[in-house]
Amino acid sequence: GQNIDQPTEMTATEGAIVQINCTYQTSGFNGLFWYQQHAGEAPTFLSYNVLDGLEEKGRFSSFLSRSKGYSYLLLKELQMKDSASYLCAVRKGSGNTGKLIFGQGTTLQVKP
Amino acid sequence: NAGVTQTPKFRILKIGQSMTLQCTQDMNHNYMYWYRQDPGMGLKLIYYSVGAGITDKGEVPNGYNVSRSTTEDFPLRLELAAPSQTSVYFCASIRQTSSYNSPLHFGNGTRLTVT
């Protein structure tokens, strides 16, 4: 089976840095995705890791440790518009089209 | 390109009624997926398809059926609606490529209430 765990809720202050953790247990691991989802909208792609290490994209970075089954999403210089749910998803199977299994999501509230 | 289009956007069903959630994509993607998302939760995979004529079960297939007669369309059928099927349904697609970091393309969702 598979298990993906994220904190349910987090709160942070505008301008600060926040780290959202994700731990997973799964067979057939083939990459980890982070998606952002604003209330009432579809998820949108943020980042992807398949090898150990840090991937940086502007204010957002994502880290992966395959041996520990652990990833985090780092958001810097938080803005009010970053208030959203952040979904960690593990891809199982081969190629770029394996099934995505999602965690429950972390709801981030950014306060002034 | 319209991307992934889902209809209807909202629907209220009575217990025992049936309906089909429509999903179509114009990106020539061969892989398509149906997810459901309950309030405050992540997405659960219902069914997926790797190409026309081929479908397979995901994590939570009970109570649903799918078909894939064309590359573009992947409808999801609820035969006997139950309150437990109240959820937001997302359709997604992707083309099989060598680019491993290509993400899923999501539709805007169908919000279904069964009372």
gemmi code that builds the backbone of each chain (N, CA, C; Angstrom):
import gemmi

chains = {
    "A": [
        ("GLY", (0.834, -1.202, 0.000), (0.000, 0.000, 0.000), (0.856, 1.233, 0.000)),
        ("GLN", (0.204, 2.361, 0.142), (0.967, 3.603, 0.185), (0.396, 4.507, 1.254)),
        ("ASN", (1.248, 5.348, 1.798), (0.841, 6.263, 2.834), (1.596, 7.558, 2.642)),
        ("ILE", (0.880, 8.659, 2.572), (1.492, 9.974, 2.403), (0.953, 10.873, 3.497)),
        ("ASP", (1.862, 11.461, 4.278), (1.460, 12.275, 5.415), (1.957, 13.701, 5.286)),
        ("GLN", (1.052, 14.643, 5.561), (1.376, 16.064, 5.604), (0.658, 16.653, 6.803)),
        ("PRO", (1.167, 17.763, 7.357), (0.404, 18.449, 8.406), (-0.892, 18.986, 7.804)),
        ("THR", (-1.929, 19.032, 8.617), (-3.235, 19.448, 8.113), (-3.289, 20.951, 7.874)),
        ("GLU", (-2.753, 21.713, 8.833), (-2.835, 23.165, 8.736), (-1.530, 23.802, 9.189)),
        ("MET", (-1.214, 24.959, 8.605), (-0.077, 25.759, 9.050), (-0.447, 27.227, 8.913)),
        ("THR", (0.161, 28.031, 9.775), (-0.044, 29.473, 9.722), (1.320, 30.145, 9.688)),
        ("ALA", (1.455, 31.186, 8.880), (2.721, 31.914, 8.798), (2.423, 33.380, 8.524)),
        ("THR", (3.456, 34.193, 8.694), (3.305, 35.643, 8.549), (3.818, 36.099, 7.189)),
        ("GLU", (3.163, 37.070, 6.637), (3.578, 37.666, 5.364), (5.052, 38.080, 5.434)),
        ("GLY", (5.809, 37.716, 4.389), (7.232, 38.038, 4.344), (8.127, 36.982, 4.940)),
        ("ALA", (7.572, 36.049, 5.679), (8.363, 35.014, 6.355), (8.632, 33.832, 5.413)),
        ("ILE", (9.288, 32.811, 5.985), (9.570, 31.556, 5.278), (8.791, 30.443, 5.966)),
        ("VAL", (8.228, 29.527, 5.186), (7.519, 28.391, 5.771), (7.944, 27.115, 5.053)),
        ("GLN", (8.050, 26.030, 5.819), (8.429, 24.737, 5.270), (7.290, 23.758, 5.502)),
        ("ILE", (6.801, 23.138, 4.453), (5.725, 22.160, 4.550), (6.314, 20.783, 4.267)),
        ("ASN", (6.205, 19.898, 5.253), (6.816, 18.577, 5.149), (5.847, 17.542, 4.597)),
        ("CYS", (6.431, 16.527, 3.973), (5.650, 15.410, 3.440), (6.469, 14.137, 3.608)),
        ("THR", (5.902, 13.138, 4.253), (6.567, 11.839, 4.346), (5.720, 10.818, 3.611)),
        ("TYR", (6.397, 9.840, 3.021), (5.656, 8.865, 2.217), (6.249, 7.473, 2.375)),
        ("GLN", (5.390, 6.486, 2.212), (5.804, 5.086, 2.157), (5.098, 4.493, 0.959)),
        ("THR", (5.845, 4.082, -0.033), (5.206, 3.548, -1.224), (6.181, 2.673, -1.986)),
        ("SER", (5.631, 1.748, -2.760), (6.448, 0.950, -3.663), (6.364, 1.565, -5.053)),
        ("GLY", (7.369, 1.309, -5.867), (7.333, 1.810, -7.234), (7.434, 3.317, -7.352)),
        ("PHE", (8.179, 3.941, -6.433), (8.328, 5.394, -6.443), (8.958, 5.859, -7.757)),
        ("ASN", (8.336, 6.887, -8.348), (8.836, 7.426, -9.603), (8.649, 8.933, -9.637)),
        ("GLY", (8.941, 9.590, -8.522), (8.888, 11.045, -8.517), (7.867, 11.591, -7.539)),
        ("LEU", (8.126, 12.822, -7.075), (7.242, 13.480, -6.120), (6.901, 14.870, -6.637)),
        ("PHE", (5.617, 15.197, -6.598), (5.124, 16.477, -7.087), (4.548, 17.288, -5.939)),
        ("TRP", (4.647, 18.597, -6.061), (3.915, 19.516, -5.186), (2.962, 20.330, -6.057)),
        ("TYR", (1.701, 20.409, -5.590), (0.681, 21.199, -6.260), (0.140, 22.232, -5.276)),
        ("GLN", (-0.271, 23.369, -5.815), (-0.955, 24.399, -5.037), (-2.426, 24.405, -5.456)),
        ("GLN", (-3.310, 24.526, -4.465), (-4.735, 24.557, -4.786), (-5.424, 25.648, -3.989)),
        ("HIS", (-5.895, 26.687, -4.673), (-6.700, 27.691, -4.015), (-8.123, 27.175, -3.890)),
        ("ALA", (-8.819, 27.681, -2.879), (-10.170, 27.212, -2.570), (-11.067, 27.309, -3.795)),
        ("GLY", (-11.745, 26.200, -4.105), (-12.682, 26.188, -5.215), (-12.060, 26.086, -6.586)),
        ("GLU", (-10.746, 25.865, -6.624), (-10.062, 25.795, -7.920), (-9.368, 24.446, -8.089)),
        ("ALA", (-8.894, 24.190, -9.309), (-8.145, 22.977, -9.587), (-6.710, 23.107, -9.077)),
        ("PRO", (-6.050, 21.986, -8.780), (-4.637, 22.048, -8.403), (-3.783, 22.575, -9.555)),
        ("THR", (-2.727, 23.326, -9.213), (-1.777, 23.781, -10.212), (-0.384, 23.318, -9.820)),
        ("PHE", (0.404, 22.931, -10.786), (1.718, 22.343, -10.586), (2.708, 23.374, -10.038)),
        ("LEU", (3.473, 22.952, -8.995), (4.504, 23.816, -8.440), (5.903, 23.280, -8.721)),
        ("SER", (6.128, 21.995, -8.366), (7.494, 21.483, -8.470), (7.497, 19.975, -8.580)),
        ("TYR", (8.663, 19.454, -8.970), (8.839, 18.023, -9.169), (10.248, 17.619, -8.743)),
        ("ASN", (10.347, 16.510, -8.004), (11.651, 15.933, -7.627), (11.620, 14.435, -7.908)),
        ("VAL", (12.669, 13.939, -8.524), (12.805, 12.486, -8.661), (14.156, 12.021, -8.097)),
        ("LEU", (15.154, 12.917, -8.082), (16.450, 12.617, -7.482), (16.574, 13.361, -6.163)),
        ("ASP", (17.443, 12.860, -5.289), (17.670, 13.513, -4.002), (18.213, 14.923, -4.220)),
        ("GLY", (17.768, 15.823, -3.371), (18.320, 17.173, -3.421), (17.238, 18.225, -3.523)),
        ("LEU", (17.714, 19.429, -3.766), (16.875, 20.613, -3.750), (16.632, 21.112, -5.175)),
        ("GLU", (15.372, 21.428, -5.484), (15.003, 22.068, -6.742), (14.452, 23.447, -6.404)),
        ("GLU", (15.008, 24.481, -7.034), (14.579, 25.845, -6.710), (13.896, 26.478, -7.910)),
        ("LYS", (12.738, 27.117, -7.642), (11.999, 27.832, -8.689), (11.484, 29.118, -8.084)),
        ("GLY", (12.270, 30.174, -8.181), (11.849, 31.457, -7.647), (11.685, 31.408, -6.142)),
        ("ARG", (10.515, 31.798, -5.656), (10.292, 31.801, -4.203), (10.036, 30.406, -3.639)),
        ("PHE", (9.825, 29.434, -4.520), (9.475, 28.078, -4.080), (10.652, 27.136, -4.313)),
        ("SER", (10.913, 26.274, -3.329), (11.927, 25.224, -3.465), (11.330, 23.932, -2.949)),
        ("SER", (11.783, 22.821, -3.502), (11.336, 21.530, -3.004), (12.543, 20.617, -2.850)),
        ("PHE", (12.510, 19.828, -1.776), (13.612, 18.938, -1.428), (13.105, 17.509, -1.361)),
        ("LEU", (13.968, 16.568, -1.729), (13.601, 15.150, -1.669), (14.750, 14.338, -1.097)),
        ("SER", (14.407, 13.410, -0.186), (15.318, 12.368, 0.269), (14.610, 11.042, 0.072)),
        ("ARG", (15.029, 10.286, -0.927), (14.355, 9.024, -1.227), (14.610, 7.979, -0.148)),
        ("SER", (15.805, 7.975, 0.441), (16.104, 6.970, 1.465), (15.255, 7.184, 2.706)),
        ("LYS", (14.888, 8.424, 2.987), (14.081, 8.725, 4.167), (12.590, 8.821, 3.831)),
        ("GLY", (12.224, 8.751, 2.569), (10.816, 8.910, 2.203), (10.288, 10.264, 2.648)),
        ("TYR", (11.026, 11.316, 2.324), (10.743, 12.636, 2.896), (10.946, 13.715, 1.851)),
        ("SER", (10.027, 14.666, 1.851), (10.140, 15.828, 0.993), (9.655, 17.045, 1.762)),
        ("TYR", (10.115, 18.207, 1.366), (9.511, 19.431, 1.870), (9.396, 20.462, 0.780)),
        ("LEU", (8.422, 21.342, 0.952), (8.228, 22.497, 0.089), (8.548, 23.729, 0.917)),
        ("LEU", (9.439, 24.564, 0.406), (9.858, 25.769, 1.110), (9.332, 26.982, 0.361)),
        ("LEU", (8.593, 27.819, 1.052), (8.064, 29.033, 0.451), (8.728, 30.227, 1.137)),
        ("LYS", (9.396, 31.069, 0.352), (10.087, 32.241, 0.895), (9.285, 33.503, 0.600)),
        ("GLU", (9.582, 34.554, 1.372), (8.964, 35.873, 1.142), (7.452, 35.727, 0.946)),
        ("LEU", (6.828, 35.109, 1.934), (5.415, 34.775, 1.808), (4.570, 36.003, 1.459)),
        ("GLN", (3.588, 35.749, 0.575), (2.631, 36.770, 0.200), (1.238, 36.276, 0.570)),
        ("MET", (0.317, 37.226, 0.696), (-1.042, 36.858, 1.079), (-1.646, 35.871, 0.084)),
        ("LYS", (-1.293, 36.010, -1.198), (-1.847, 35.127, -2.223), (-1.339, 33.691, -2.111)),
        ("ASP", (-0.335, 33.460, -1.237), (0.155, 32.094, -1.030), (-0.762, 31.300, -0.105)),
        ("SER", (-1.763, 31.947, 0.471), (-2.753, 31.224, 1.274), (-3.509, 30.258, 0.365)),
        ("ALA", (-3.326, 28.975, 0.633), (-3.878, 27.933, -0.244), (-3.609, 26.587, 0.409)),
        ("SER", (-4.074, 25.527, -0.241), (-3.690, 24.174, 0.157), (-2.530, 23.712, -0.703)),
        ("TYR", (-1.609, 22.974, -0.081), (-0.436, 22.471, -0.793), (-0.475, 20.946, -0.729)),
        ("LEU", (-0.508, 20.342, -1.885), (-0.687, 18.900, -2.004), (0.614, 18.241, -2.420)),
        ("CYS", (1.026, 17.262, -1.643), (2.167, 16.415, -1.972), (1.626, 15.188, -2.692)),
        ("ALA", (2.243, 14.796, -3.806), (1.756, 13.653, -4.576), (2.938, 12.806, -5.030)),
        ("VAL", (2.815, 11.509, -4.849), (3.855, 10.570, -5.247), (3.408, 9.854, -6.517)),
        ("ARG", (4.308, 9.776, -7.484), (3.993, 9.038, -8.711), (4.513, 7.621, -8.602)),
        ("LYS", (3.637, 6.679, -8.952), (3.981, 5.267, -8.950), (3.957, 4.755, -10.370)),
        ("GLY", (4.891, 3.866, -10.684), (4.884, 3.286, -12.025), (5.979, 3.869, -12.879)),
        ("SER", (6.011, 3.479, -14.139), (7.116, 3.853, -15.008), (6.756, 5.041, -15.891)),
        ("GLY", (7.785, 5.663, -16.434), (7.574, 6.767, -17.355), (7.007, 7.995, -16.678)),
        ("ASN", (6.463, 8.889, -17.489), (5.903, 10.126, -16.931), (4.406, 10.028, -16.706)),
        ("THR", (3.836, 8.838, -16.879), (2.384, 8.717, -16.830), (1.895, 7.778, -15.745)),
        ("GLY", (2.766, 7.437, -14.781), (2.318, 6.606, -13.678), (1.250, 7.303, -12.847)),
        ("LYS", (0.568, 6.559, -12.008), (-0.510, 7.113, -11.196), (0.049, 8.064, -10.143)),
        ("LEU", (-0.649, 9.194, -9.957), (-0.319, 10.129, -8.889), (-1.194, 9.827, -7.686)),
        ("ILE", (-0.542, 9.589, -6.549), (-1.246, 9.356, -5.293), (-1.011, 10.583, -4.420)),
        ("PHE", (-2.104, 11.205, -3.968), (-2.009, 12.471, -3.252), (-2.097, 12.295, -1.741)),
        ("GLY", (-1.394, 13.155, -1.023), (-1.612, 13.305, 0.403), (-2.863, 14.136, 0.640)),
        ("GLN", (-3.209, 14.331, 1.908), (-4.458, 15.031, 2.244), (-4.363, 16.536, 2.022)),
        ("GLY", (-3.148, 17.038, 1.859), (-2.977, 18.470, 1.665), (-2.738, 19.222, 2.958)),
        ("THR", (-1.995, 20.312, 2.867), (-1.722, 21.209, 3.991), (-2.315, 22.568, 3.663)),
        ("THR", (-3.235, 23.014, 4.513), (-3.833, 24.331, 4.314), (-2.958, 25.373, 4.995)),
        ("LEU", (-2.411, 26.286, 4.196), (-1.538, 27.343, 4.704), (-2.305, 28.654, 4.752)),
        ("GLN", (-2.293, 29.274, 5.909), (-2.890, 30.601, 6.062), (-1.768, 31.599, 6.290)),
        ("VAL", (-1.691, 32.603, 5.431), (-0.692, 33.664, 5.566), (-1.388, 34.876, 6.182)),
        ("LYS", (-0.827, 35.350, 7.288), (-1.417, 36.479, 7.998), (-0.569, 37.724, 7.817)),
        ("PRO", (-1.203, 38.890, 7.836), (-0.431, 40.145, 7.660), (0.549, 40.356, 8.801)),
    ],
    "B": [
        ("ASN", (-5.999, 26.166, -27.616), (-6.349, 24.949, -26.860), (-7.219, 25.282, -25.663)),
        ("ALA", (-8.311, 24.537, -25.492), (-9.148, 24.715, -24.314), (-8.579, 23.969, -23.121)),
        ("GLY", (-7.716, 22.986, -23.362), (-7.164, 22.199, -22.256), (-8.114, 21.070, -21.894)),
        ("VAL", (-8.345, 20.901, -20.581), (-9.257, 19.869, -20.074), (-10.557, 20.556, -19.680)),
        ("THR", (-11.658, 20.136, -20.287), (-12.955, 20.753, -20.039), (-13.893, 19.771, -19.370)),
        ("GLN", (-14.460, 20.185, -18.247), (-15.407, 19.343, -17.514), (-16.788, 20.002, -17.504)),
        ("THR", (-17.806, 19.183, -17.701), (-19.185, 19.654, -17.561), (-20.008, 18.589, -16.850)),
        ("PRO", (-21.030, 18.983, -16.044), (-21.329, 20.366, -15.670), (-20.374, 20.877, -14.589)),
        ("LYS", (-20.465, 22.140, -14.239), (-19.664, 22.693, -13.135), (-20.273, 22.327, -11.790)),
        ("PHE", (-21.594, 22.309, -11.725), (-22.300, 21.990, -10.482), (-23.462, 21.056, -10.819)),
        ("ARG", (-23.807, 20.196, -9.844), (-24.979, 19.346, -10.042), (-25.465, 18.870, -8.685)),
        ("ILE", (-26.794, 18.856, -8.526), (-27.406, 18.273, -7.332), (-28.220, 17.066, -7.777)),
        ("LEU", (-27.973, 15.928, -7.159), (-28.675, 14.692, -7.490), (-29.457, 14.189, -6.289)),
        ("LYS", (-30.541, 13.523, -6.552), (-31.231, 12.803, -5.477), (-30.648, 11.396, -5.372)),
        ("ILE", (-30.741, 10.831, -4.185), (-30.256, 9.464, -3.956), (-30.895, 8.519, -4.970)),
        ("GLY", (-30.081, 7.694, -5.587), (-30.581, 6.715, -6.538), (-30.596, 7.171, -7.989)),
        ("GLN", (-30.441, 8.474, -8.207), (-30.388, 8.966, -9.586), (-29.040, 8.622, -10.211)),
        ("SER", (-28.999, 8.747, -11.530), (-27.742, 8.499, -12.233), (-27.350, 9.731, -13.031)),
        ("MET", (-26.070, 9.835, -13.336), (-25.617, 10.931, -14.168), (-24.231, 10.607, -14.725)),
        ("THR", (-23.862, 11.347, -15.755), (-22.538, 11.215, -16.351), (-21.817, 12.540, -16.261)),
        ("LEU", (-20.613, 12.497, -15.702), (-19.744, 13.665, -15.674), (-18.876, 13.608, -16.937)),
        ("GLN", (-18.906, 14.709, -17.680), (-18.187, 14.729, -18.948), (-16.798, 15.327, -18.771)),
        ("CYS", (-15.846, 14.778, -19.513), (-14.483, 15.305, -19.544), (-13.947, 15.161, -20.958)),
        ("THR", (-13.427, 16.243, -21.487), (-12.827, 16.190, -22.812), (-11.557, 17.030, -22.832)),
        ("GLN", (-10.567, 16.570, -23.592), (-9.322, 17.332, -23.709), (-8.932, 17.408, -25.184)),
        ("ASP", (-8.333, 18.553, -25.540), (-7.979, 18.787, -26.945), (-6.467, 18.852, -27.140)),
        ("MET", (-5.717, 18.199, -26.248), (-4.259, 18.253, -26.304), (-3.667, 16.946, -26.834)),
        ("ASN", (-4.520, 16.049, -27.301), (-4.079, 14.752, -27.811), (-3.320, 13.951, -26.746)),
        ("HIS", (-3.768, 14.093, -25.499), (-3.156, 13.335, -24.417), (-3.700, 11.917, -24.404)),
        ("ASN", (-2.829, 10.931, -24.260), (-3.323, 9.559, -24.257), (-3.759, 9.094, -22.863)),
        ("TYR", (-3.187, 9.653, -21.800), (-3.554, 9.241, -20.448), (-4.564, 10.217, -19.856)),
        ("MET", (-5.633, 9.662, -19.274), (-6.631, 10.488, -18.601), (-7.010, 9.853, -17.270)),
        ("TYR", (-7.420, 10.702, -16.317), (-7.659, 10.271, -14.934), (-8.911, 10.957, -14.391)),
        ("TRP", (-9.600, 10.256, -13.490), (-10.657, 10.855, -12.695), (-10.271, 10.778, -11.218)),
        ("TYR", (-10.338, 11.943, -10.551), (-10.098, 12.025, -9.113), (-11.343, 12.595, -8.445)),
        ("ARG", (-11.522, 12.270, -7.165), (-12.508, 12.939, -6.340), (-11.794, 13.559, -5.152)),
        ("GLN", (-12.344, 14.678, -4.698), (-11.748, 15.382, -3.555), (-12.847, 15.738, -2.584)),
        ("ASP", (-12.809, 15.123, -1.418), (-13.757, 15.421, -0.358), (-13.276, 16.647, 0.401)),
        ("PRO", (-14.172, 17.373, 1.096), (-13.788, 18.622, 1.762), (-12.591, 18.461, 2.691)),
        ("GLY", (-11.591, 19.311, 2.525), (-10.422, 19.291, 3.378), (-9.491, 18.116, 3.156)),
        ("MET", (-9.681, 17.402, 2.074), (-8.878, 16.202, 1.831), (-8.110, 16.331, 0.531)),
        ("GLY", (-7.195, 15.378, 0.324), (-6.486, 15.316, -0.941), (-7.328, 14.646, -2.005)),
        ("LEU", (-6.716, 14.362, -3.142), (-7.421, 13.750, -4.257), (-7.268, 12.233, -4.213)),
        ("LYS", (-8.358, 11.546, -4.484), (-8.337, 10.086, -4.558), (-8.621, 9.667, -6.000)),
        ("LEU", (-7.807, 8.741, -6.502), (-7.940, 8.293, -7.889), (-9.086, 7.301, -8.017)),
        ("ILE", (-10.033, 7.583, -8.924), (-11.195, 6.719, -9.121), (-10.919, 5.717, -10.239)),
        ("TYR", (-10.642, 6.221, -11.426), (-10.332, 5.414, -12.597), (-9.319, 6.170, -13.443)),
        ("TYR", (-8.617, 5.413, -14.294), (-7.744, 6.057, -15.249), (-7.750, 5.267, -16.552)),
        ("SER", (-7.195, 5.907, -17.589), (-7.183, 5.286, -18.919), (-5.860, 5.616, -19.599)),
        ("VAL", (-5.255, 4.605, -20.210), (-3.964, 4.814, -20.872), (-4.133, 5.028, -22.370)),
        ("GLY", (-5.375, 4.988, -22.839), (-5.637, 5.211, -24.251), (-7.036, 4.748, -24.587)),
        ("ALA", (-7.486, 5.075, -25.781), (-8.839, 4.696, -26.198), (-9.036, 3.192, -26.065)),
        ("GLY", (-10.137, 2.810, -25.438), (-10.498, 1.414, -25.265), (-9.891, 0.732, -24.065)),
        ("ILE", (-9.072, 1.456, -23.277), (-8.386, 0.839, -22.133), (-8.653, 1.660, -20.876)),
        ("THR", (-9.221, 1.023, -19.864), (-9.446, 1.699, -18.587), (-9.017, 0.791, -17.454)),
        ("ASP", (-8.755, 1.389, -16.280), (-8.351, 0.596, -15.122), (-8.772, 1.299, -13.847)),
        ("LYS", (-8.948, 0.497, -12.774), (-9.410, 1.034, -11.506), (-8.288, 1.751, -10.774)),
        ("GLY", (-8.687, 2.784, -10.018), (-7.775, 3.476, -9.132), (-8.001, 3.042, -7.692)),
        ("GLU", (-7.892, 3.995, -6.754), (-8.019, 3.692, -5.326), (-9.466, 3.492, -4.872)),
        ("VAL", (-10.408, 4.242, -5.464), (-11.797, 4.254, -4.986), (-12.788, 4.104, -6.138)),
        ("PRO", (-12.803, 2.956, -6.843), (-13.653, 2.821, -8.037), (-15.114, 2.453, -7.785)),
        ("ASN", (-15.417, 1.975, -6.557), (-16.760, 1.454, -6.314), (-17.825, 2.530, -6.487)),
        ("GLY", (-18.881, 2.173, -7.244), (-19.980, 3.101, -7.471), (-19.839, 3.927, -8.741)),
        ("TYR", (-18.750, 3.692, -9.469), (-18.467, 4.467, -10.680), (-18.155, 3.532, -11.846)),
        ("ASN", (-18.378, 4.049, -13.058), (-17.947, 3.374, -14.272), (-17.385, 4.403, -15.234)),
        ("VAL", (-16.480, 3.963, -16.098), (-15.903, 4.850, -17.099), (-15.868, 4.127, -18.437)),
        ("SER", (-15.672, 4.925, -19.468), (-15.443, 4.400, -20.808), (-14.487, 5.346, -21.524)),
        ("ARG", (-13.799, 4.844, -22.518), (-12.862, 5.688, -23.289), (-12.952, 5.243, -24.749)),
        ("SER", (-13.967, 5.757, -25.420), (-14.171, 5.373, -26.820), (-13.328, 6.218, -27.765)),
        ("THR", (-12.910, 7.402, -27.328), (-12.055, 8.263, -28.144), (-10.885, 8.758, -27.303)),
        ("THR", (-9.855, 9.279, -27.946), (-8.735, 9.858, -27.214), (-9.166, 11.073, -26.405)),
        ("GLU", (-10.142, 11.839, -26.948), (-10.493, 13.118, -26.345), (-11.386, 13.003, -25.112)),
        ("ASP", (-12.269, 12.004, -25.078), (-13.334, 11.978, -24.080), (-13.159, 10.852, -23.060)),
        ("PHE", (-13.465, 11.175, -21.808), (-13.343, 10.187, -20.731), (-14.468, 10.440, -19.730)),
        ("PRO", (-15.702, 10.019, -20.039), (-16.825, 10.275, -19.138), (-16.829, 9.359, -17.921)),
        ("LEU", (-17.326, 9.895, -16.798), (-17.454, 9.147, -15.548), (-18.940, 8.983, -15.249)),
        ("ARG", (-19.372, 7.755, -15.012), (-20.786, 7.451, -14.829), (-21.061, 7.061, -13.386)),
        ("LEU", (-22.089, 7.695, -12.782), (-22.610, 7.282, -11.487), (-23.974, 6.649, -11.750)),
        ("GLU", (-24.153, 5.384, -11.419), (-25.399, 4.686, -11.734), (-26.469, 4.879, -10.664)),
        ("LEU", (-26.103, 4.755, -9.406), (-27.045, 4.897, -8.292), (-26.411, 5.830, -7.277)),
        ("ALA", (-26.695, 7.130, -7.418), (-26.000, 8.104, -6.588), (-26.300, 7.893, -5.096)),
        ("ALA", (-25.262, 8.051, -4.296), (-25.357, 7.924, -2.840), (-24.745, 9.167, -2.200)),
        ("PRO", (-25.193, 9.528, -0.980), (-24.636, 10.718, -0.303), (-23.117, 10.672, -0.176)),
        ("SER", (-22.552, 9.467, -0.070), (-21.090, 9.341, 0.054), (-20.357, 9.789, -1.208)),
        ("GLN", (-21.095, 9.973, -2.298), (-20.475, 10.426, -3.537), (-20.512, 11.951, -3.690)),
        ("THR", (-21.017, 12.626, -2.684), (-20.925, 14.083, -2.644), (-19.458, 14.472, -2.566)),
        ("SER", (-18.989, 15.209, -3.569), (-17.565, 15.497, -3.653), (-17.321, 16.465, -4.813)),
        ("VAL", (-16.068, 16.860, -4.967), (-15.646, 17.580, -6.170), (-14.859, 16.608, -7.023)),
        ("TYR", (-15.223, 16.522, -8.276), (-14.599, 15.558, -9.187), (-13.700, 16.304, -10.179)),
        ("PHE", (-12.457, 15.857, -10.253), (-11.491, 16.457, -11.174), (-11.069, 15.429, -12.212)),
        ("CYS", (-11.067, 15.866, -13.455), (-10.525, 15.090, -14.556), (-9.142, 15.656, -14.880)),
        ("ALA", (-8.211, 14.793, -15.254), (-6.854, 15.244, -15.576), (-6.314, 14.423, -16.742)),
        ("SER", (-5.318, 14.986, -17.420), (-4.729, 14.265, -18.546), (-3.246, 14.578, -18.665)),
        ("ILE", (-2.536, 13.698, -19.389), (-1.120, 13.890, -19.654), (-0.754, 13.077, -20.882)),
        ("ARG", (0.256, 13.558, -21.618), (0.747, 12.789, -22.768), (1.984, 12.042, -22.355)),
        ("GLN", (2.072, 10.804, -22.754), (3.258, 10.013, -22.459), (4.433, 10.557, -23.264)),
        ("THR", (5.473, 11.032, -22.529), (6.655, 11.588, -23.183), (7.894, 11.145, -22.405)),
        ("SER", (9.036, 11.598, -22.859), (10.274, 11.314, -22.136), (10.564, 12.380, -21.092)),
        ("SER", (9.702, 13.372, -20.976), (9.903, 14.452, -20.016), (9.240, 14.073, -18.697)),
        ("TYR", (10.048, 13.606, -17.746), (9.510, 13.054, -16.520), (8.875, 14.086, -15.601)),
        ("ASN", (9.205, 15.366, -15.805), (8.649, 16.366, -14.907), (7.398, 17.034, -15.478)),
        ("SER", (6.845, 16.481, -16.547), (5.616, 17.070, -17.083), (4.458, 16.761, -16.137)),
        ("PRO", (3.707, 17.792, -15.749), (2.649, 17.595, -14.755), (1.318, 17.213, -15.386)),
        ("LEU", (0.409, 16.760, -14.538), (-0.960, 16.534, -14.976), (-1.631, 17.871, -15.308)),
        ("HIS", (-2.504, 17.853, -16.310), (-3.345, 19.006, -16.624), (-4.730, 18.715, -16.049)),
        ("PHE", (-5.205, 19.579, -15.177), (-6.488, 19.372, -14.517), (-7.587, 20.207, -15.159)),
        ("GLY", (-8.816, 19.658, -15.167), (-9.988, 20.451, -15.453), (-10.381, 21.252, -14.221)),
        ("ASN", (-11.423, 22.090, -14.360), (-11.823, 22.968, -13.264), (-12.738, 22.301, -12.250)),
        ("GLY", (-13.108, 21.062, -12.491), (-13.863, 20.325, -11.494), (-15.373, 20.379, -11.683)),
        ("THR", (-16.025, 19.342, -11.183), (-17.495, 19.278, -11.112), (-17.867, 19.083, -9.647)),
        ("ARG", (-18.689, 20.016, -9.127), (-19.103, 19.920, -7.726), (-20.445, 19.217, -7.662)),
        ("LEU", (-20.448, 18.018, -7.076), (-21.631, 17.173, -7.040), (-22.133, 17.033, -5.615)),
        ("THR", (-23.443, 17.264, -5.433), (-24.092, 17.046, -4.141), (-25.188, 16.014, -4.326)),
        ("VAL", (-25.186, 15.002, -3.473), (-26.221, 13.962, -3.509), (-27.019, 14.050, -2.221)),
        ("THR", (-28.338, 14.313, -2.348), (-29.167, 14.473, -1.135), (-30.359, 13.511, -1.144)),
    ],
}
model = gemmi.Model(1)
for chain_id, residues in chains.items():
    chain = gemmi.Chain(chain_id)
    for i, (resn, *xyz) in enumerate(residues, 1):
        res = gemmi.Residue()
        res.name, res.seqid = resn, gemmi.SeqId(i, " ")
        for name, pos in zip(("N", "CA", "C"), xyz):
            atom = gemmi.Atom()
            atom.name, atom.element = name, gemmi.Element(name[0])
            atom.pos, atom.b_iso = gemmi.Position(*pos), 0.0
            res.add_atom(atom)
        chain.add_residue(res)
    model.add_chain(chain)
structure = gemmi.Structure()
structure.add_model(model)
structure.setup_entities()
